[in-house]
Structures are given as C-alpha cells and as structure tokens.
Amino acid sequence: MVKESVVSKNYGGKLPLQTRSLCPECKRPLPATIFERNNQVFITRTCPQHGETEEIYWEDAKYYEFARGFATGSKGIENPNVGKIIPNSGTNCPADCGLCQNHHNHTALANIAVTNRCDLSCWYCFFYAKEGEPIYEPSLKQIRNMIRNLRKQKPVATSALQLTGGEPTLRKDLIEIIDIARQEGLEHIQLNTDGINFA
C-alpha cells in the first residue's frame, strides 16, 4: 500500500495519486490510489467488507503518462436534472445518479434508446422487447426534451448523440428524430443499427 502522505490529492497530478473507484465485488464507491511499480501502473482500494484489491490499471507507465498529457483538468459538471428533477446528492454514485456532482467529465456521446423493438432476436441482446413485454418508444416531444437536457449540461453541453434501441430503424419517424437532434444543436449524430433496413 502507498503511504497516504505521498499521495497527490489533485487528480492528474504526479503518481501516486488519489482518486475514487469501486469494490469489484460489491461495487461500493471507495477511495483509491493509483501508483507505479516496475513500469506498470496499478490501482488499489480497500473495501471494509471484501478487503484490499490491487489491479493493473495501465500496462505501461510511460504510455500512461503520455495518454495523461491529453487530460484537460476538470471543472466538474452541472447536470440540469440532478438536484432539481432527480433529487440525488451523489450518495449512490455511480449506481443511480446519472451525472451528479461527483462526475468530472461531460457526456462525450449520449445514447437515446428510441425503441426496444427489434427485427432480430440475438441471444446476447440485453435490450430488445421479447414477445408480450411492453414496448418502450418515447414520443418526439420526449426525445426533444431529452436532447434539450443534454444540451443544458455545463460547462460543456453534449454535442454528440447515438440513436440506439432495439433497432432504431423500425421507427417510421426516425428522420424526424434526426431533424430534432439537428435543430437542438447536436453536431454529431450516429445510428446504432443492424443495417437490415438499409440493405
């Protein structure tokens, strides 16, 4: 274990540094330390229930430092829903908070599930509606509101969106959904599809 006195409290500081992680067993949020040993970067954390866990965080310490050079310092994030619509202080982060004040990164790529219907029945799919299950399909108004909330995030508004499902091409109003995304200022829109309807 790394001594607390030598741990950088500033995320992005020199190694070792202190951050937050999860217990791999119970998923409890825990203080964690990232440190270098034998040209590898490790992460360690101690869960009161499951004890200490140490894992390789990055295979090559030099490459880790190179990649960290692209980090831009965190200003935190302000989510328009947390604390107003969703009464959440982050105590259950990351289990059910969305983006609470504990998060330091903005939404790089938002996913909106526009349907849970699908034209396939892949055994590994976790989302599509099986026969007899309720269909999830938000209205155009609901989708517009979702996008507006993404665009209200501060200090960086979401600019990229993936329309997913189920199979989003099963929606007859898919073009209208894309138009809404453009109207609301999204710069990048991508479609997660099996491609059958394009063939």
Rosetta silent file (secondary structure, phi, psi, omega in degrees, C-alpha in Angstrom):
SEQUENCE: MVKESVVSKNYGGKLPLQTRSLCPECKRPLPATIFERNNQVFITRTCPQHGETEEIYWEDAKYYEFARGFATGSKGIENPNVGKIIPNSGTNCPADCGLCQNHHNHTALANIAVTNRCDLSCWYCFFYAKEGEPIYEPSLKQIRNMIRNLRKQKPVATSALQLTGGEPTLRKDLIEIIDIARQEGLEHIQLNTDGINFA
SCORE:     score description
SCORE:     0.000 S_00000001
   1 L     0.000  142.716  179.465    0.000    0.000    0.000 S_00000001
   2 L   -83.204  138.056  179.715    1.199    3.522   -0.808 S_00000001
   3 L   -65.938  137.273 -178.119    1.618    5.875    2.139 S_00000001
   4 H   -59.004  -33.943 -175.019   -1.132    8.499    2.318 S_00000001
   5 H   -65.672  -21.460 -178.888    1.409   11.296    2.865 S_00000001
   6 H  -103.175    7.105 -177.784    2.883   10.868   -0.637 S_00000001
   7 L   -86.622  129.002  175.696   -0.413   10.606   -2.492 S_00000001
   8 E   -70.805  128.382  177.579   -1.318   13.510   -4.775 S_00000001
   9 L   -84.046  -11.359 -176.346   -4.780   14.815   -3.910 S_00000001
  10 L   -95.545  109.381  178.856   -5.009   16.526   -7.297 S_00000001
  11 L   -58.423  128.913 -175.384   -6.383   14.179   -9.930 S_00000001
  12 L    99.605   -7.011  177.088   -3.986   14.444  -12.817 S_00000001
  13 L   -73.768 -179.031 -179.822   -1.042   15.143  -10.504 S_00000001
  14 L   -67.082  154.423  177.844    2.114   13.065  -10.470 S_00000001
  15 L   -73.800  146.459   -3.243    1.919    9.459   -9.361 S_00000001
  16 L   -75.161  157.251  176.996    0.938    8.286   -6.877 S_00000001
  17 E  -138.408  157.727 -178.704   -2.444    9.994   -6.890 S_00000001
  18 E  -103.208  139.014  179.304   -5.717    9.563   -5.093 S_00000001
  19 E  -145.681 -159.602  175.764   -8.999    9.008   -6.910 S_00000001
  20 E  -124.757  149.503  178.230  -12.236    7.059   -6.467 S_00000001
  21 E  -150.306 -171.200 -179.901  -13.031    3.526   -7.616 S_00000001
  22 E  -122.449  148.916  169.346  -15.405    0.654   -6.894 S_00000001
  23 L   -67.911  128.559 -179.183  -15.042   -2.570   -4.978 S_00000001
  24 L   -66.762  -15.668  179.989  -15.025   -5.257   -7.693 S_00000001
  25 L   -89.974  -57.283 -173.112  -17.250   -7.460   -5.510 S_00000001
  26 L  -104.867   -4.622  178.356  -19.989   -5.216   -4.094 S_00000001
  27 L    66.894   19.214  176.759  -19.479   -2.099   -6.286 S_00000001
  28 L   -68.677  133.409  175.248  -19.233    0.168   -3.226 S_00000001
  29 E   -66.675  135.951 -175.304  -17.536    3.502   -4.076 S_00000001
  30 E  -139.786  151.956  167.320  -14.145    3.695   -2.366 S_00000001
  31 E   -65.151  144.775 -178.230  -11.114    5.959   -2.134 S_00000001
  32 E  -140.172  157.223  177.948   -8.390    4.525   -4.365 S_00000001
  33 E  -122.987  132.354  175.323   -4.713    5.086   -5.055 S_00000001
  34 E  -106.844  129.038 -176.398   -3.055    4.891   -8.466 S_00000001
  35 E  -147.730  164.431 -179.257    0.690    4.240   -8.347 S_00000001
  36 E  -105.532  141.210  173.729    3.603    2.987  -10.431 S_00000001
  37 E  -152.371  128.268  177.203    5.627   -0.179   -9.825 S_00000001
  38 L    52.943   45.246  177.793    8.006   -1.933  -12.248 S_00000001
  39 L    62.437   21.090  172.336    6.969    0.306  -15.177 S_00000001
  40 E  -124.707  156.605  178.879    3.292   -0.599  -14.720 S_00000001
  41 E  -109.279  131.282 -177.486    0.508    1.472  -13.182 S_00000001
  42 E  -117.877  158.859  170.969   -1.663   -0.120  -10.501 S_00000001
  43 E  -125.707  137.530  178.253   -4.833    0.841   -8.675 S_00000001
  44 E  -133.379  144.677  175.387   -5.547   -0.237   -5.126 S_00000001
  45 E  -152.904  155.969 -177.540   -8.555    0.232   -2.876 S_00000001
  46 E  -123.428  120.238  177.264   -9.774   -1.307    0.364 S_00000001
  47 E   -95.902  133.691  179.002  -13.366   -2.337    0.932 S_00000001
  48 L   -60.092  -27.103 -178.205  -14.414   -2.796    4.573 S_00000001
  49 L   -91.501  -38.290 -171.799  -16.312   -5.942    3.565 S_00000001
  50 L  -112.933    0.783  175.545  -14.032   -7.508    0.913 S_00000001
  51 E    81.558 -165.865 -175.533  -10.583   -6.203    1.838 S_00000001
  52 E   -81.800  140.162  175.014   -7.834   -4.760   -0.335 S_00000001
  53 E  -127.436  129.950  175.495   -7.807   -5.170   -4.114 S_00000001
  54 E  -125.452  129.502 -177.522   -4.822   -4.306   -6.272 S_00000001
  55 E  -138.318  155.828  172.559   -5.036   -4.493  -10.065 S_00000001
  56 E   -68.980  126.820 -179.500   -3.058   -3.386  -13.084 S_00000001
  57 E   -97.194  -34.000 -179.322   -4.537   -0.065  -14.163 S_00000001
  58 E  -152.262  128.565 -175.082   -2.254    0.519  -17.159 S_00000001
  59 L   -63.581  -35.459 -173.049    0.245   -1.959  -18.645 S_00000001
  60 L  -127.478  115.863 -175.739    2.939    0.609  -19.499 S_00000001
  61 H   -63.738  -36.789  179.745    3.697    3.537  -17.178 S_00000001
  62 H   -66.419  -41.443  178.841    5.344    5.619  -19.916 S_00000001
  63 H   -68.715  -34.576  175.587    2.348    5.229  -22.201 S_00000001
  64 H   -58.989  -47.979  179.407    0.062    6.061  -19.272 S_00000001
  65 H   -63.003  -39.167  177.507    1.932    9.335  -18.734 S_00000001
  66 H   -60.326  -48.405 -178.656    1.763   10.057  -22.477 S_00000001
  67 H   -63.990  -36.314  179.481   -2.017    9.492  -22.524 S_00000001
  68 H   -66.368  -19.600  177.418   -2.499   11.653  -19.423 S_00000001
  69 L   -63.922  -16.987  179.167   -0.941   14.521  -21.338 S_00000001
  70 L   -89.660   -6.162  178.952   -4.238   14.822  -23.193 S_00000001
  71 L   -67.865  147.971 -175.779   -6.218   15.402  -19.987 S_00000001
  72 L  -121.223   30.219  177.505   -7.581   18.908  -19.633 S_00000001
  73 L    61.165  140.427 -172.818   -8.256   19.434  -15.961 S_00000001
  74 L   -99.877  137.737  171.106  -11.724   19.118  -14.537 S_00000001
  75 L  -107.491    1.779 -174.686  -14.177   21.884  -13.820 S_00000001
  76 L    80.843 -176.033 -178.160  -16.816   19.421  -12.695 S_00000001
  77 L  -140.103  143.709  174.687  -20.204   19.150  -14.317 S_00000001
  78 E  -115.336  114.019 -179.882  -23.564   20.701  -13.710 S_00000001
  79 L   -98.212  126.119 -176.431  -26.425   18.471  -14.740 S_00000001
  80 L   -64.881  -15.263 -177.982  -29.736   20.301  -15.084 S_00000001
  81 L   -93.567  -34.805 -174.546  -31.673   17.297  -13.732 S_00000001
  82 E   -71.663  127.304 -179.633  -29.697   16.356  -10.635 S_00000001
  83 L    88.239  -15.792  179.393  -30.992   18.138   -7.574 S_00000001
  84 L  -111.734  -65.194  178.953  -33.935   19.621   -9.451 S_00000001
  85 L   -87.062  -43.950  179.228  -35.811   16.843  -11.239 S_00000001
  86 E  -103.816  108.009 -177.758  -33.815   13.941   -9.772 S_00000001
  87 L   -75.800   83.182 -174.860  -33.291   14.543   -6.031 S_00000001
  88 L  -136.563  124.812 -179.970  -29.847   12.971   -5.832 S_00000001
  89 L   -92.795   -0.709 -177.608  -26.812   14.236   -3.970 S_00000001
  90 L    95.314    3.206 -178.585  -24.500   11.594   -5.399 S_00000001
  91 L   -63.026  -29.583  178.760  -24.614    9.338   -2.349 S_00000001
  92 L   -97.837    9.494 -179.157  -25.445    6.339   -4.529 S_00000001
  93 L   -59.140  133.485    4.955  -22.957    7.308   -7.251 S_00000001
  94 L  -101.433   19.668 -172.748  -22.399    5.611   -9.605 S_00000001
  95 L   -68.148  -40.732 -173.574  -25.327    3.216   -9.126 S_00000001
  96 L  -150.670   28.622 -171.253  -28.240    5.507   -9.926 S_00000001
  97 L   -96.225  -12.503 -170.701  -27.142    9.122  -10.089 S_00000001
  98 L    70.902 -121.315  172.880  -26.986    9.899  -13.794 S_00000001
  99 L  -118.591   93.327  179.198  -24.387   12.661  -13.785 S_00000001
 100 L   -90.026 -176.739 -177.048  -24.191   14.002  -10.251 S_00000001
 101 L   -68.051   -9.890  176.127  -21.655   16.487   -8.878 S_00000001
 102 L   -76.432  -15.405 -178.928  -19.182   13.643   -8.270 S_00000001
 103 L   -84.512  140.955 -177.133  -18.632   13.311  -12.020 S_00000001
 104 L  -114.316   -1.045 -179.820  -15.846   15.359  -13.552 S_00000001
 105 L  -117.602  147.869  176.825  -16.346   14.626  -17.239 S_00000001
 106 L   -81.035  171.681  177.050  -19.053   15.801  -19.570 S_00000001
 107 L   -75.561  111.714 -179.662  -21.146   13.477  -21.710 S_00000001
 108 L   -77.920  -43.091  178.712  -18.964   12.728  -24.722 S_00000001
 109 L  -140.909  110.920  178.518  -21.553   10.602  -26.540 S_00000001
 110 E   -83.051  145.695  174.717  -25.135   10.443  -25.308 S_00000001
 111 E  -114.588  127.428  172.160  -27.263    7.391  -26.065 S_00000001
 112 E  -119.558  118.382  175.718  -31.000    7.682  -26.518 S_00000001
 113 E   -79.710  111.409 -176.430  -32.903    4.425  -26.880 S_00000001
 114 L   -89.574  -11.498  175.559  -35.658    5.351  -29.318 S_00000001
 115 L  -166.029  157.701  169.230  -37.319    1.911  -29.186 S_00000001
 116 L  -109.647    6.975  174.166  -36.896   -1.517  -27.668 S_00000001
 117 L   -74.618  151.665  177.436  -38.418   -3.212  -30.721 S_00000001
 118 L  -149.332  154.317  177.970  -36.044   -5.222  -32.907 S_00000001
 119 L  -100.032    8.743  173.555  -36.197   -7.245  -36.116 S_00000001
 120 L  -125.604  173.291  174.671  -33.720   -9.825  -34.802 S_00000001
 121 L  -139.416   59.853 -178.684  -33.671  -11.953  -31.660 S_00000001
 122 L   -63.641  133.304 -175.439  -29.971  -12.252  -30.851 S_00000001
 123 L   -63.413  -26.110 -175.413  -29.438  -14.411  -27.775 S_00000001
 124 L   -92.092   -3.686 -176.684  -26.893  -11.984  -26.297 S_00000001
 125 L   -71.349  135.136 -179.843  -29.011   -8.830  -26.597 S_00000001
 126 L   -99.832   -1.929 -168.734  -29.895   -7.248  -23.271 S_00000001
 127 L  -118.236  -37.532 -168.270  -32.394   -4.716  -24.539 S_00000001
 128 L   -62.675  152.877 -179.050  -34.918   -5.779  -27.132 S_00000001
 129 L   -79.245  123.890  174.280  -38.523   -6.462  -26.098 S_00000001
 130 L   -79.250  162.867 -177.947  -39.430  -10.118  -26.056 S_00000001
 131 L   -54.722  132.885  178.343  -42.920  -11.138  -27.110 S_00000001
 132 L    89.253   -8.429  179.310  -45.527   -9.977  -24.632 S_00000001
 133 L   -89.197  155.710 -179.287  -43.291   -7.354  -22.999 S_00000001
 134 L   -65.756  146.387  177.422  -44.174   -3.654  -23.046 S_00000001
 135 L   -88.574  131.990  174.043  -42.841   -1.560  -25.909 S_00000001
 136 L  -104.282  119.428  179.136  -40.665    1.415  -24.963 S_00000001
 137 L  -153.406   95.007 -178.837  -40.833    4.182  -27.532 S_00000001
 138 L   -63.662  148.643  179.042  -40.519    7.778  -26.345 S_00000001
 139 L   -71.803  166.765  176.710  -42.540   10.386  -28.218 S_00000001
 140 H   -59.890  -38.740  178.142  -40.893   13.040  -30.384 S_00000001
 141 H   -63.348  -43.433  178.378  -41.624   15.572  -27.628 S_00000001
 142 H   -63.562  -41.402  179.317  -39.942   13.353  -25.013 S_00000001
 143 H   -63.912  -42.762  177.786  -36.910   12.869  -27.265 S_00000001
 144 H   -59.831  -42.864  178.727  -36.652   16.635  -27.824 S_00000001
 145 H   -64.049  -39.657  176.721  -36.759   17.178  -24.033 S_00000001
 146 H   -59.570  -46.093 -178.875  -34.040   14.551  -23.511 S_00000001
 147 H   -65.722  -41.245  178.520  -31.825   16.310  -26.055 S_00000001
 148 H   -60.779  -39.960  177.188  -32.516   19.734  -24.526 S_00000001
 149 H   -64.682  -38.727  176.273  -31.437   18.419  -21.125 S_00000001
 150 H   -62.597  -39.276 -178.083  -28.228   17.067  -22.661 S_00000001
 151 H   -72.680  -16.773  179.731  -27.575   20.457  -24.252 S_00000001
 152 L   -85.710   -8.279 -179.280  -28.033   22.197  -20.852 S_00000001
 153 L   -60.994  140.166 -179.551  -25.100   20.399  -19.218 S_00000001
 154 E  -127.275  147.885    7.830  -22.388   22.822  -18.081 S_00000001
 155 L   -84.438   -5.646 -178.648  -19.602   23.700  -18.578 S_00000001
 156 L  -122.913  117.183  176.885  -19.715   21.582  -21.766 S_00000001
 157 L   -73.600  146.319  176.140  -23.011   20.870  -23.495 S_00000001
 158 L   -63.197  134.118 -179.337  -23.399   17.457  -25.096 S_00000001
 159 L  -121.950   -4.986 -177.203  -22.678   17.697  -28.818 S_00000001
 160 E  -128.746  139.141 -175.352  -22.774   14.039  -29.921 S_00000001
 161 E  -136.792  138.144  170.592  -25.700   11.606  -29.888 S_00000001
 162 E  -114.620  124.586  174.020  -26.172    7.949  -30.720 S_00000001
 163 E   -89.059  124.508 -173.137  -29.699    6.772  -31.508 S_00000001
 164 E  -136.444 -174.138 -179.687  -29.991    3.218  -30.334 S_00000001
 165 L  -165.035 -146.612   40.728  -32.508    0.597  -29.322 S_00000001
 166 L    25.555 -154.540  179.175  -33.668   -2.148  -30.020 S_00000001
 167 L  -114.789  102.798 -173.893  -33.452   -1.373  -33.699 S_00000001
 168 H   -62.860  -23.752 -179.680  -33.977    2.363  -34.261 S_00000001
 169 H   -72.068   -5.466  174.992  -34.703    1.982  -37.988 S_00000001
 170 H   -76.551  -14.429  176.892  -38.028    0.337  -37.057 S_00000001
 171 L   -78.706  128.011  179.125  -39.324    3.791  -36.130 S_00000001
 172 L   -70.197  -20.862 -177.486  -41.222    5.367  -39.012 S_00000001
 173 L  -103.169   25.588 -177.929  -40.319    8.823  -37.665 S_00000001
 174 H   -58.572  -40.945  179.721  -36.546    8.269  -37.496 S_00000001
 175 H   -62.313  -39.154  177.060  -35.857   11.127  -39.935 S_00000001
 176 H   -64.076  -37.370  178.078  -37.897   13.472  -37.713 S_00000001
 177 H   -62.882  -44.037  178.572  -35.842   12.352  -34.701 S_00000001
 178 H   -63.558  -41.248  176.947  -32.631   13.179  -36.578 S_00000001
 179 H   -59.783  -42.929  178.313  -34.109   16.562  -37.588 S_00000001
 180 H   -60.324  -45.477 -179.920  -34.920   17.301  -33.934 S_00000001
 181 H   -59.083  -42.775  177.352  -31.355   16.454  -32.910 S_00000001
 182 H   -64.751  -45.538 -179.721  -30.014   18.859  -35.560 S_00000001
 183 H   -59.570  -33.802 -178.128  -32.493   21.597  -34.587 S_00000001
 184 L   -85.079    2.931  171.069  -31.366   21.333  -30.956 S_00000001
 185 L    97.211    8.735  177.730  -27.737   21.907  -31.927 S_00000001
 186 L   -71.253  135.121 -175.754  -26.175   18.456  -31.877 S_00000001
 187 L   -91.883  -27.276 -176.120  -23.122   18.364  -34.133 S_00000001
 188 E  -131.677  123.897  178.322  -22.655   14.602  -34.426 S_00000001
 189 E  -128.452  126.170  177.290  -25.478   12.073  -34.737 S_00000001
 190 E  -126.758  160.046 -174.049  -24.857    8.375  -35.210 S_00000001
 191 E  -120.788  125.248  176.142  -27.134    5.394  -35.550 S_00000001
 192 L   -94.419  104.107 -171.809  -26.643    2.052  -33.810 S_00000001
 193 L  -138.932  155.538  172.420  -28.316   -0.347  -36.255 S_00000001
 194 L   -82.165  -10.739  173.815  -28.148   -3.908  -37.532 S_00000001
 195 L    82.257   -2.755 -175.973  -28.422   -2.422  -41.035 S_00000001
 196 H   -59.199  -42.850 -178.042  -31.149   -4.763  -42.269 S_00000001
 197 H   -73.441  -11.145  175.595  -33.475   -1.915  -43.248 S_00000001
 198 H   -90.670  -17.660 -174.295  -30.666   -0.242  -45.205 S_00000001
 199 L   -72.852    0.000    0.000  -29.899   -3.364  -47.262 S_00000001
